[in-house]
Amino acid sequence: MTKPRKRKRAKKYLYYQLLLSIALIIFLGTTGIGYAAWNNMLKIEGTVFTGYIEPVFCEPELSKNGAKGNGSVIMSENGKKLIVNILNAYPGDVYFLDFKIKNEGTIPVKAETLVMTSGEELEVKLIHEPVSIIEGQGMSDGRIRIKVCQVSEDVFSAFLVGLSFRQHLNNEY
């Protein structure tokens, strides 16, 4: 007698499982239809590619302007730095460093300058600043005057002219 009773329970259990599964399918189906009916969404997708700034020096030239010492200018490989060497300088010697700046980037840049010298031996002056705004792929030129004021034996004098660039926004003037 125990065997028919177990079969009856098994059939009853199977019947409830089937009924629960059908109810779950109906519930999930109506939930999806309800969500779809209440969700009416529009989408806009886009892609934005940004540009970059890449100011570099090109065509540097150091002229002596009658000075007695010897000078040279070396440009770094990436074009980000100019190194000026002046040997056997005399008081009163004046040198001019002419250079061009090219914005190899795609975004206009705005230049800001900083001139610093060490000691009283040199007078360094930016006499022709590059234009303040250089368009993408544009060029500008500049000129620096280096005057030797005093000379002491075996003294090393240094100067720094910094040109910092930042992105130029169209609404800036």
C-alpha positions as CSV (number, residue, x, y, z in Angstrom):
1,M,0.0,0.0,0.0
2,T,2.8,2.4,0.5
3,K,3.9,2.4,-3.1
4,P,0.6,3.7,-4.6
5,R,0.6,6.4,-1.9
6,K,4.1,7.6,-2.9
7,R,3.1,7.7,-6.6
8,K,0.1,9.8,-5.7
9,R,2.2,12.3,-3.8
10,A,4.8,12.4,-6.6
11,K,2.0,13.2,-9.1
12,K,0.6,15.8,-6.8
13,Y,4.1,17.4,-6.3
14,L,4.6,17.3,-10.1
15,Y,1.2,19.0,-10.6
16,Y,2.2,21.8,-8.2
17,Q,5.6,22.3,-9.8
18,L,4.0,22.5,-13.2
19,L,1.4,25.0,-12.0
20,L,4.0,27.1,-10.3
21,S,6.2,27.1,-13.4
22,I,3.3,28.2,-15.6
23,A,2.4,31.0,-13.1
24,L,6.0,32.2,-13.0
25,I,6.2,32.3,-16.8
26,I,2.9,34.3,-17.0
27,F,4.1,36.7,-14.3
28,L,7.5,37.4,-16.0
29,G,5.8,37.7,-19.4
30,T,3.3,40.3,-18.1
31,T,6.0,42.2,-16.2
32,G,8.1,42.5,-19.5
33,I,5.0,43.6,-21.5
34,G,4.2,46.2,-18.7
35,Y,7.8,47.5,-18.7
36,A,7.8,47.8,-22.5
37,A,4.5,49.6,-22.4
38,W,5.6,52.2,-19.9
39,N,9.2,52.7,-21.2
40,N,9.3,54.9,-24.3
41,M,12.9,56.1,-24.5
42,L,14.7,58.0,-27.2
43,K,18.5,57.7,-27.5
44,I,21.2,59.9,-29.1
45,E,24.6,58.4,-29.4
46,G,27.7,60.3,-30.5
47,T,31.4,60.3,-30.7
48,V,33.7,63.2,-29.9
49,F,37.4,63.2,-30.9
50,T,39.5,65.8,-29.1
51,G,42.6,67.5,-30.5
52,Y,45.9,68.1,-28.9
53,I,48.5,70.9,-28.4
54,E,52.1,70.3,-29.4
55,P,54.2,73.6,-29.6
56,V,57.8,73.0,-30.7
57,F,60.8,75.2,-31.5
58,C,62.1,75.2,-35.1
59,E,64.8,77.1,-37.0
60,P,66.8,78.6,-34.1
61,E,69.6,80.9,-35.0
62,L,72.1,82.8,-32.8
63,S,73.6,85.9,-34.3
64,K,76.6,87.7,-32.8
65,N,75.9,91.3,-33.8
66,G,79.6,92.2,-33.7
67,A,80.3,90.4,-30.5
68,K,83.8,89.0,-29.9
69,G,82.8,85.8,-28.2
70,N,81.5,82.6,-30.0
71,G,78.0,81.3,-29.6
72,S,75.9,78.4,-30.7
73,V,72.4,77.2,-30.2
74,I,71.3,73.5,-30.0
75,M,67.8,72.3,-30.2
76,S,66.7,69.2,-28.3
77,E,65.5,66.2,-30.2
78,N,61.8,66.7,-29.4
79,G,62.1,70.5,-30.1
80,K,61.0,71.5,-26.6
81,K,64.2,73.1,-25.5
82,L,66.9,75.4,-26.9
83,I,70.4,75.4,-25.3
84,V,72.5,78.5,-25.9
85,N,76.2,78.3,-25.4
86,I,78.4,81.4,-25.5
87,L,82.2,81.1,-25.0
88,N,84.8,83.8,-24.4
89,A,82.2,86.6,-23.9
90,Y,83.3,90.2,-23.5
91,P,81.5,92.9,-21.6
92,G,79.1,94.7,-24.0
93,D,78.7,91.7,-26.3
94,V,75.2,91.4,-27.6
95,Y,73.7,88.3,-29.1
96,F,70.3,87.7,-30.7
97,L,68.5,84.4,-30.6
98,D,65.9,84.2,-33.3
99,F,63.5,81.2,-33.2
100,K,60.2,80.0,-34.5
101,I,57.5,78.2,-32.7
102,K,55.2,75.8,-34.5
103,N,52.0,74.5,-33.1
104,E,52.1,70.9,-34.5
105,G,48.9,70.2,-32.6
106,T,45.3,70.7,-33.8
107,I,44.1,73.1,-31.1
108,P,45.0,76.8,-30.8
109,V,47.4,77.6,-28.0
110,K,48.0,80.7,-25.9
111,A,51.6,81.5,-24.9
112,E,52.7,83.0,-21.6
113,T,56.4,84.0,-21.1
114,L,58.8,84.0,-18.2
115,V,62.3,85.4,-18.3
116,M,64.8,84.6,-15.5
117,T,68.5,85.3,-15.2
118,S,71.1,84.3,-12.6
119,G,73.3,87.1,-11.4
120,E,74.1,90.5,-12.8
121,E,76.4,89.3,-15.6
122,L,73.7,88.9,-18.2
123,E,70.8,91.0,-19.4
124,V,68.2,88.9,-21.2
125,K,65.2,90.4,-22.8
126,L,62.5,89.0,-25.0
127,I,62.3,91.8,-27.6
128,H,59.9,90.1,-29.9
129,E,57.4,87.8,-28.3
130,P,55.7,85.1,-30.3
131,V,52.0,86.0,-31.0
132,S,49.9,85.1,-28.0
133,I,47.6,82.8,-29.9
134,I,49.0,80.2,-32.3
135,E,46.4,78.3,-34.3
136,G,46.7,74.6,-34.9
137,Q,49.5,73.9,-37.4
138,G,50.4,77.6,-37.3
139,M,53.8,79.3,-36.7
140,S,55.1,82.4,-34.8
141,D,58.5,83.8,-34.4
142,G,60.4,85.4,-31.5
143,R,63.6,87.1,-30.7
144,I,65.7,87.3,-27.5
145,R,68.5,89.8,-26.9
146,I,71.3,88.5,-24.7
147,K,73.7,91.2,-23.5
148,V,76.9,90.5,-21.5
149,C,77.1,93.2,-18.8
150,Q,80.0,92.0,-16.6
151,V,82.7,89.4,-17.0
152,S,84.5,87.7,-14.2
153,E,87.2,85.1,-14.9
154,D,85.9,81.5,-15.3
155,V,82.3,82.4,-14.3
156,F,79.4,80.5,-15.6
157,S,76.2,82.5,-16.1
158,A,72.8,81.0,-16.9
159,F,69.4,82.2,-18.0
160,L,66.1,80.7,-18.6
161,V,63.3,81.9,-20.9
162,G,60.2,79.8,-20.3
163,L,57.3,79.7,-22.8
164,S,54.3,77.9,-21.4
165,F,51.4,77.1,-23.6
166,R,47.8,76.3,-22.7
167,Q,44.8,75.6,-24.7
168,H,43.2,78.8,-26.1
169,L,39.4,78.9,-25.7
170,N,37.5,80.7,-28.4
171,N,35.7,82.9,-26.0
172,E,39.0,84.3,-24.5
173,Y,40.3,87.6,-25.7
